[in-house]
Amino acid sequence: MKKRWRNMVYNDFLDCWMIFWDESKSDYKIRCGDSFELHLGNGVHLLCRMELGSDWYILVGQNDTKFYLKPNEIYQVSI
C-alpha cells in the first residue's frame, strides 16, 4: 500500500520547502503555486497552495486565508 502522507521540511541551503519520498532517497521541491493537502491530525486535512512573499506561506479556503510556515517544523502533506 502506498504511503499517503510525506514529510515536508524546509531546506535552508536552497531556501525552499522539500517533500521527501522513499525514506529521503529522493525529494520534490515545492514551488510557488503548487497545491497539496496539509495533514492536521485526526483525519483532518486542508487543501492549500504554496506562495512566497518575504517568507513562505500557504493559502487555504475560498478567501485565500494566509498561514505562514515555520522553517523549523516538519509538516505532513500529500501531493
Biopython code that builds the backbone (N, CA, C, O; Angstrom):
import numpy as np
from Bio.PDB.StructureBuilder import StructureBuilder

atoms = [
    (1, "MET", "N", (0.835, -1.187, 0.000)),
    (1, "MET", "CA", (0.000, 0.000, 0.000)),
    (1, "MET", "C", (0.880, 1.251, 0.000)),
    (1, "MET", "O", (1.880, 1.316, 0.715)),
    (2, "LYS", "N", (0.506, 2.220, -0.791)),
    (2, "LYS", "CA", (1.258, 3.461, -0.928)),
    (2, "LYS", "C", (1.043, 4.356, 0.303)),
    (2, "LYS", "O", (-0.082, 4.517, 0.775)),
    (3, "LYS", "N", (2.122, 4.924, 0.805)),
    (3, "LYS", "CA", (2.041, 5.847, 1.932)),
    (3, "LYS", "C", (1.495, 7.178, 1.439)),
    (3, "LYS", "O", (2.032, 7.760, 0.497)),
    (4, "ARG", "N", (0.429, 7.663, 2.070)),
    (4, "ARG", "CA", (-0.207, 8.893, 1.597)),
    (4, "ARG", "C", (0.516, 10.146, 2.082)),
    (4, "ARG", "O", (0.777, 11.045, 1.283)),
    (5, "TRP", "N", (0.839, 10.229, 3.347)),
    (5, "TRP", "CA", (1.411, 11.445, 3.919)),
    (5, "TRP", "C", (2.929, 11.392, 3.903)),
    (5, "TRP", "O", (3.530, 10.392, 4.296)),
    (6, "ARG", "N", (3.541, 12.471, 3.448)),
    (6, "ARG", "CA", (5.003, 12.591, 3.353)),
    (6, "ARG", "C", (5.467, 13.790, 4.175)),
    (6, "ARG", "O", (4.704, 14.725, 4.417)),
    (7, "ASN", "N", (6.718, 13.750, 4.596)),
    (7, "ASN", "CA", (7.287, 14.878, 5.337)),
    (7, "ASN", "C", (7.653, 16.012, 4.397)),
    (7, "ASN", "O", (8.274, 15.793, 3.357)),
    (8, "MET", "N", (7.268, 17.220, 4.767)),
    (8, "MET", "CA", (7.689, 18.417, 4.067)),
    (8, "MET", "C", (8.547, 19.219, 5.036)),
    (8, "MET", "O", (8.090, 19.610, 6.110)),
    (9, "VAL", "N", (9.789, 19.459, 4.648)),
    (9, "VAL", "CA", (10.739, 20.171, 5.511)),
    (9, "VAL", "C", (11.359, 21.333, 4.748)),
    (9, "VAL", "O", (11.411, 21.332, 3.518)),
    (10, "TYR", "N", (11.821, 22.310, 5.490)),
    (10, "TYR", "CA", (12.452, 23.478, 4.888)),
    (10, "TYR", "C", (13.935, 23.209, 4.669)),
    (10, "TYR", "O", (14.618, 22.700, 5.557)),
    (11, "ASN", "N", (14.430, 23.553, 3.486)),
    (11, "ASN", "CA", (15.843, 23.407, 3.160)),
    (11, "ASN", "C", (16.474, 24.801, 3.179)),
    (11, "ASN", "O", (16.238, 25.612, 2.284)),
    (12, "ASP", "N", (17.286, 25.070, 4.221)),
    (12, "ASP", "CA", (17.927, 26.386, 4.369)),
    (12, "ASP", "C", (18.829, 26.717, 3.191)),
    (12, "ASP", "O", (18.830, 27.849, 2.707)),
    (13, "PHE", "N", (19.590, 25.745, 2.729)),
    (13, "PHE", "CA", (20.553, 25.982, 1.660)),
    (13, "PHE", "C", (19.861, 26.414, 0.367)),
    (13, "PHE", "O", (20.299, 27.357, -0.291)),
    (14, "LEU", "N", (18.773, 25.717, 0.005)),
    (14, "LEU", "CA", (18.035, 26.028, -1.225)),
    (14, "LEU", "C", (16.953, 27.083, -1.024)),
    (14, "LEU", "O", (16.383, 27.579, -1.996)),
    (15, "ASP", "N", (16.663, 27.430, 0.244)),
    (15, "ASP", "CA", (15.623, 28.397, 0.591)),
    (15, "ASP", "C", (14.274, 27.982, 0.000)),
    (15, "ASP", "O", (13.596, 28.773, -0.656)),
    (16, "CYS", "N", (13.901, 26.717, 0.249)),
    (16, "CYS", "CA", (12.624, 26.215, -0.253)),
    (16, "CYS", "C", (12.143, 25.066, 0.623)),
    (16, "CYS", "O", (12.881, 24.561, 1.470)),
    (17, "TRP", "N", (10.908, 24.667, 0.407)),
    (17, "TRP", "CA", (10.319, 23.518, 1.092)),
    (17, "TRP", "C", (10.481, 22.289, 0.201)),
    (17, "TRP", "O", (10.333, 22.372, -1.018)),
    (18, "MET", "N", (10.786, 21.149, 0.821)),
    (18, "MET", "CA", (11.024, 19.895, 0.106)),
    (18, "MET", "C", (10.122, 18.800, 0.675)),
    (18, "MET", "O", (9.872, 18.742, 1.879)),
    (19, "ILE", "N", (9.640, 17.938, -0.216)),
    (19, "ILE", "CA", (8.913, 16.734, 0.194)),
    (19, "ILE", "C", (9.813, 15.544, -0.099)),
    (19, "ILE", "O", (10.363, 15.425, -1.194)),
    (20, "PHE", "N", (9.961, 14.667, 0.883)),
    (20, "PHE", "CA", (10.847, 13.515, 0.735)),
    (20, "PHE", "C", (10.062, 12.242, 0.451)),
    (20, "PHE", "O", (9.076, 11.938, 1.124)),
    (21, "TRP", "N", (10.515, 11.502, -0.557)),
    (21, "TRP", "CA", (9.935, 10.218, -0.961)),
    (21, "TRP", "C", (10.946, 9.124, -0.644)),
    (21, "TRP", "O", (12.130, 9.412, -0.468)),
    (22, "ASP", "N", (10.512, 7.917, -0.569)),
    (22, "ASP", "CA", (11.388, 6.747, -0.445)),
    (22, "ASP", "C", (12.431, 6.906, 0.653)),
    (22, "ASP", "O", (13.621, 6.708, 0.408)),
    (23, "GLU", "N", (11.998, 7.259, 1.855)),
    (23, "GLU", "CA", (12.889, 7.384, 3.008)),
    (23, "GLU", "C", (14.082, 8.289, 2.724)),
    (23, "GLU", "O", (15.225, 7.922, 2.996)),
    (24, "SER", "N", (13.814, 9.463, 2.181)),
    (24, "SER", "CA", (14.798, 10.526, 1.924)),
    (24, "SER", "C", (15.762, 10.232, 0.782)),
    (24, "SER", "O", (16.756, 10.944, 0.637)),
    (25, "LYS", "N", (15.507, 9.211, -0.035)),
    (25, "LYS", "CA", (16.387, 8.918, -1.166)),
    (25, "LYS", "C", (16.095, 9.823, -2.360)),
    (25, "LYS", "O", (16.966, 10.025, -3.205)),
    (26, "SER", "N", (14.905, 10.359, -2.439)),
    (26, "SER", "CA", (14.566, 11.310, -3.491)),
    (26, "SER", "C", (13.664, 12.378, -2.892)),
    (26, "SER", "O", (13.046, 12.164, -1.849)),
    (27, "ASP", "N", (13.591, 13.503, -3.540)),
    (27, "ASP", "CA", (12.809, 14.596, -2.993)),
    (27, "ASP", "C", (12.129, 15.390, -4.097)),
    (27, "ASP", "O", (12.426, 15.221, -5.280)),
    (28, "TYR", "N", (11.209, 16.263, -3.687)),
    (28, "TYR", "CA", (10.472, 17.106, -4.607)),
    (28, "TYR", "C", (10.500, 18.526, -4.055)),
    (28, "TYR", "O", (10.138, 18.746, -2.900)),
    (29, "LYS", "N", (10.919, 19.473, -4.852)),
    (29, "LYS", "CA", (10.992, 20.877, -4.446)),
    (29, "LYS", "C", (9.637, 21.537, -4.678)),
    (29, "LYS", "O", (9.140, 21.569, -5.804)),
    (30, "ILE", "N", (9.041, 22.062, -3.608)),
    (30, "ILE", "CA", (7.771, 22.769, -3.716)),
    (30, "ILE", "C", (8.027, 24.165, -4.283)),
    (30, "ILE", "O", (8.945, 24.861, -3.849)),
    (31, "ARG", "N", (7.213, 24.563, -5.248)),
    (31, "ARG", "CA", (7.346, 25.879, -5.883)),
    (31, "ARG", "C", (6.085, 26.708, -5.646)),
    (31, "ARG", "O", (5.044, 26.176, -5.261)),
    (32, "CYS", "N", (6.188, 27.984, -5.875)),
    (32, "CYS", "CA", (5.015, 28.866, -5.771)),
    (32, "CYS", "C", (3.912, 28.345, -6.689)),
    (32, "CYS", "O", (4.159, 27.978, -7.838)),
    (33, "GLY", "N", (2.703, 28.321, -6.162)),
    (33, "GLY", "CA", (1.562, 27.875, -6.945)),
    (33, "GLY", "C", (1.270, 26.394, -6.829)),
    (33, "GLY", "O", (0.204, 25.949, -7.254)),
    (34, "ASP", "N", (2.203, 25.597, -6.256)),
    (34, "ASP", "CA", (1.952, 24.161, -6.082)),
    (34, "ASP", "C", (0.854, 23.949, -5.043)),
    (34, "ASP", "O", (0.846, 24.588, -3.991)),
    (35, "SER", "N", (-0.065, 23.049, -5.351)),
    (35, "SER", "CA", (-1.150, 22.704, -4.429)),
    (35, "SER", "C", (-0.881, 21.351, -3.799)),
    (35, "SER", "O", (-0.287, 20.469, -4.420)),
    (36, "PHE", "N", (-1.325, 21.198, -2.557)),
    (36, "PHE", "CA", (-1.172, 19.944, -1.824)),
    (36, "PHE", "C", (-2.139, 19.935, -0.646)),
    (36, "PHE", "O", (-2.745, 20.956, -0.319)),
    (37, "GLU", "N", (-2.276, 18.775, -0.016)),
    (37, "GLU", "CA", (-3.085, 18.658, 1.190)),
    (37, "GLU", "C", (-2.160, 18.675, 2.395)),
    (37, "GLU", "O", (-1.131, 17.998, 2.406)),
    (38, "LEU", "N", (-2.523, 19.444, 3.403)),
    (38, "LEU", "CA", (-1.771, 19.532, 4.649)),
    (38, "LEU", "C", (-2.524, 18.762, 5.716)),
    (38, "LEU", "O", (-3.689, 19.051, 5.988)),
    (39, "HIS", "N", (-1.861, 17.774, 6.327)),
    (39, "HIS", "CA", (-2.474, 16.939, 7.353)),
    (39, "HIS", "C", (-2.426, 17.657, 8.697)),
    (39, "HIS", "O", (-1.356, 18.064, 9.149)),
    (40, "LEU", "N", (-3.596, 17.813, 9.341)),
    (40, "LEU", "CA", (-3.667, 18.498, 10.627)),
    (40, "LEU", "C", (-3.818, 17.532, 11.797)),
    (40, "LEU", "O", (-3.732, 17.945, 12.953)),
    (41, "GLY", "N", (-4.039, 16.264, 11.512)),
    (41, "GLY", "CA", (-4.226, 15.260, 12.565)),
    (41, "GLY", "C", (-5.672, 14.829, 12.661)),
    (41, "GLY", "O", (-6.573, 15.550, 12.231)),
    (42, "ASN", "N", (-5.899, 13.637, 13.233)),
    (42, "ASN", "CA", (-7.237, 13.073, 13.436)),
    (42, "ASN", "C", (-8.078, 13.056, 12.164)),
    (42, "ASN", "O", (-9.288, 13.275, 12.215)),
    (43, "GLY", "N", (-7.443, 12.797, 11.029)),
    (43, "GLY", "CA", (-8.157, 12.702, 9.762)),
    (43, "GLY", "C", (-8.531, 14.033, 9.139)),
    (43, "GLY", "O", (-9.224, 14.064, 8.122)),
    (44, "VAL", "N", (-8.088, 15.133, 9.728)),
    (44, "VAL", "CA", (-8.404, 16.461, 9.206)),
    (44, "VAL", "C", (-7.260, 16.934, 8.312)),
    (44, "VAL", "O", (-6.090, 16.826, 8.677)),
    (45, "HIS", "N", (-7.611, 17.458, 7.142)),
    (45, "HIS", "CA", (-6.592, 17.978, 6.242)),
    (45, "HIS", "C", (-7.149, 19.173, 5.477)),
    (45, "HIS", "O", (-8.361, 19.314, 5.312)),
    (46, "LEU", "N", (-6.239, 20.030, 5.012)),
    (46, "LEU", "CA", (-6.604, 21.229, 4.259)),
    (46, "LEU", "C", (-5.995, 21.175, 2.873)),
    (46, "LEU", "O", (-4.838, 20.789, 2.709)),
    (47, "LEU", "N", (-6.767, 21.560, 1.884)),
    (47, "LEU", "CA", (-6.227, 21.764, 0.546)),
    (47, "LEU", "C", (-5.632, 23.167, 0.535)),
    (47, "LEU", "O", (-6.312, 24.130, 0.885)),
    (48, "CYS", "N", (-4.384, 23.289, 0.140)),
    (48, "CYS", "CA", (-3.719, 24.595, 0.192)),
    (48, "CYS", "C", (-2.792, 24.779, -0.999)),
    (48, "CYS", "O", (-2.515, 23.849, -1.756)),
    (49, "ARG", "N", (-2.323, 26.020, -1.135)),
    (49, "ARG", "CA", (-1.419, 26.385, -2.219)),
    (49, "ARG", "C", (-0.226, 27.128, -1.625)),
    (49, "ARG", "O", (-0.400, 28.011, -0.785)),
    (50, "MET", "N", (0.979, 26.778, -2.056)),
    (50, "MET", "CA", (2.214, 27.394, -1.560)),
    (50, "MET", "C", (2.479, 28.707, -2.287)),
    (50, "MET", "O", (2.312, 28.801, -3.503)),
    (51, "GLU", "N", (2.892, 29.712, -1.532)),
    (51, "GLU", "CA", (3.254, 31.013, -2.101)),
    (51, "GLU", "C", (4.472, 31.557, -1.358)),
    (51, "GLU", "O", (4.791, 31.120, -0.252)),
    (52, "LEU", "N", (5.139, 32.515, -1.986)),
    (52, "LEU", "CA", (6.316, 33.142, -1.392)),
    (52, "LEU", "C", (6.194, 34.648, -1.486)),
    (52, "LEU", "O", (6.004, 35.207, -2.566)),
    (53, "GLY", "N", (6.306, 35.301, -0.330)),
    (53, "GLY", "CA", (6.385, 36.756, -0.266)),
    (53, "GLY", "C", (7.743, 37.046, 0.349)),
    (53, "GLY", "O", (8.771, 36.660, -0.208)),
    (54, "SER", "N", (7.759, 37.713, 1.475)),
    (54, "SER", "CA", (9.017, 37.870, 2.205)),
    (54, "SER", "C", (9.369, 36.563, 2.913)),
    (54, "SER", "O", (10.534, 36.318, 3.225)),
    (55, "ASP", "N", (8.350, 35.715, 3.169)),
    (55, "ASP", "CA", (8.505, 34.367, 3.744)),
    (55, "ASP", "C", (7.547, 33.428, 3.018)),
    (55, "ASP", "O", (6.621, 33.877, 2.343)),
    (56, "TRP", "N", (7.775, 32.106, 3.161)),
    (56, "TRP", "CA", (6.875, 31.109, 2.577)),
    (56, "TRP", "C", (5.583, 31.063, 3.376)),
    (56, "TRP", "O", (5.599, 31.163, 4.603)),
    (57, "TYR", "N", (4.464, 30.913, 2.676)),
    (57, "TYR", "CA", (3.167, 30.766, 3.328)),
    (57, "TYR", "C", (2.261, 29.911, 2.453)),
    (57, "TYR", "O", (2.555, 29.663, 1.283)),
    (58, "ILE", "N", (1.150, 29.463, 3.044)),
    (58, "ILE", "CA", (0.147, 28.723, 2.286)),
    (58, "ILE", "C", (-1.148, 29.520, 2.272)),
    (58, "ILE", "O", (-1.434, 30.286, 3.193)),
    (59, "LEU", "N", (-1.919, 29.329, 1.221)),
    (59, "LEU", "CA", (-3.241, 29.924, 1.098)),
    (59, "LEU", "C", (-4.263, 28.799, 1.180)),
    (59, "LEU", "O", (-4.123, 27.773, 0.515)),
    (60, "VAL", "N", (-5.306, 29.000, 2.011)),
    (60, "VAL", "CA", (-6.349, 27.986, 2.171)),
    (60, "VAL", "C", (-7.724, 28.647, 2.106)),
    (60, "VAL", "O", (-7.879, 29.823, 2.432)),
    (61, "GLY", "N", (-8.711, 27.875, 1.681)),
    (61, "GLY", "CA", (-10.099, 28.318, 1.692)),
    (61, "GLY", "C", (-10.465, 29.237, 0.547)),
    (61, "GLY", "O", (-9.620, 29.650, -0.247)),
    (62, "GLN", "N", (-11.746, 29.544, 0.485)),
    (62, "GLN", "CA", (-12.294, 30.382, -0.588)),
    (62, "GLN", "C", (-11.771, 31.810, -0.528)),
    (62, "GLN", "O", (-11.688, 32.484, -1.554)),
    (63, "ASN", "N", (-11.419, 32.274, 0.663)),
    (63, "ASN", "CA", (-10.940, 33.654, 0.822)),
    (63, "ASN", "C", (-9.420, 33.743, 0.803)),
    (63, "ASN", "O", (-8.855, 34.792, 1.112)),
    (64, "ASP", "N", (-8.755, 32.644, 0.439)),
    (64, "ASP", "CA", (-7.288, 32.602, 0.402)),
    (64, "ASP", "C", (-6.667, 33.096, 1.711)),
    (64, "ASP", "O", (-5.829, 33.997, 1.717)),
    (65, "THR", "N", (-7.098, 32.488, 2.813)),
    (65, "THR", "CA", (-6.533, 32.808, 4.121)),
    (65, "THR", "C", (-5.076, 32.402, 4.145)),
    (65, "THR", "O", (-4.722, 31.310, 3.700)),
    (66, "LYS", "N", (-4.226, 33.279, 4.665)),
    (66, "LYS", "CA", (-2.777, 33.101, 4.656)),
    (66, "LYS", "C", (-2.293, 32.518, 5.980)),
    (66, "LYS", "O", (-2.656, 33.009, 7.049)),
    (67, "PHE", "N", (-1.466, 31.459, 5.906)),
    (67, "PHE", "CA", (-0.795, 30.895, 7.070)),
    (67, "PHE", "C", (0.691, 30.808, 6.758)),
    (67, "PHE", "O", (1.091, 30.207, 5.761)),
    (68, "TYR", "N", (1.498, 31.408, 7.608)),
    (68, "TYR", "CA", (2.947, 31.347, 7.406)),
    (68, "TYR", "C", (3.488, 30.038, 7.961)),
    (68, "TYR", "O", (3.059, 29.582, 9.021)),
    (69, "LEU", "N", (4.423, 29.440, 7.249)),
    (69, "LEU", "CA", (5.047, 28.187, 7.662)),
    (69, "LEU", "C", (6.288, 28.476, 8.494)),
    (69, "LEU", "O", (7.010, 29.441, 8.242)),
    (70, "LYS", "N", (6.528, 27.627, 9.490)),
    (70, "LYS", "CA", (7.697, 27.783, 10.351)),
    (70, "LYS", "C", (8.806, 26.872, 9.841)),
    (70, "LYS", "O", (8.623, 25.656, 9.795)),
    (71, "PRO", "N", (9.949, 27.427, 9.458)),
    (71, "PRO", "CA", (11.034, 26.624, 8.884)),
    (71, "PRO", "C", (11.560, 25.504, 9.787)),
    (71, "PRO", "O", (12.134, 24.538, 9.284)),
    (72, "ASN", "N", (11.381, 25.612, 11.094)),
    (72, "ASN", "CA", (11.879, 24.573, 11.996)),
    (72, "ASN", "C", (10.869, 23.449, 12.233)),
    (72, "ASN", "O", (11.147, 22.532, 13.007)),
    (73, "GLU", "N", (9.709, 23.500, 11.585)),
    (73, "GLU", "CA", (8.677, 22.469, 11.723)),
    (73, "GLU", "C", (8.708, 21.485, 10.566)),
    (73, "GLU", "O", (9.167, 21.813, 9.472)),
    (74, "ILE", "N", (8.219, 20.286, 10.813)),
    (74, "ILE", "CA", (8.017, 19.267, 9.770)),
    (74, "ILE", "C", (6.520, 19.128, 9.584)),
    (74, "ILE", "O", (5.792, 18.895, 10.549)),
    (75, "TYR", "N", (6.053, 19.270, 8.354)),
    (75, "TYR", "CA", (4.634, 19.170, 8.043)),
    (75, "TYR", "C", (4.361, 17.889, 7.272)),
    (75, "TYR", "O", (5.188, 17.448, 6.474)),
    (76, "GLN", "N", (3.200, 17.292, 7.514)),
    (76, "GLN", "CA", (2.757, 16.102, 6.790)),
    (76, "GLN", "C", (1.870, 16.558, 5.639)),
    (76, "GLN", "O", (0.870, 17.243, 5.854)),
    (77, "VAL", "N", (2.238, 16.175, 4.405)),
    (77, "VAL", "CA", (1.498, 16.619, 3.223)),
    (77, "VAL", "C", (1.279, 15.452, 2.260)),
    (77, "VAL", "O", (1.939, 14.415, 2.329)),
    (78, "SER", "N", (0.323, 15.670, 1.363)),
    (78, "SER", "CA", (0.063, 14.724, 0.275)),
    (78, "SER", "C", (-0.037, 15.535, -1.001)),
    (78, "SER", "O", (-0.760, 16.530, -1.065)),
    (79, "ILE", "N", (0.699, 15.098, -2.022)),
    (79, "ILE", "CA", (0.693, 15.809, -3.308)),
    (79, "ILE", "C", (0.022, 14.940, -4.346)),
    (79, "ILE", "O", (-0.095, 15.340, -5.504)),
]
sb = StructureBuilder()
sb.init_structure("model")
sb.init_model(0)
sb.init_chain("A")
sb.init_seg("    ")
for serial, (resi, resn, name, xyz) in enumerate(atoms, 1):
    if name == "N":
        sb.init_residue(resn, " ", resi, " ")
    sb.init_atom(name, np.array(xyz, "f"), 0.0, 1.0, " ", f" {name:<3s}", serial, name[0])
structure = sb.get_structure()
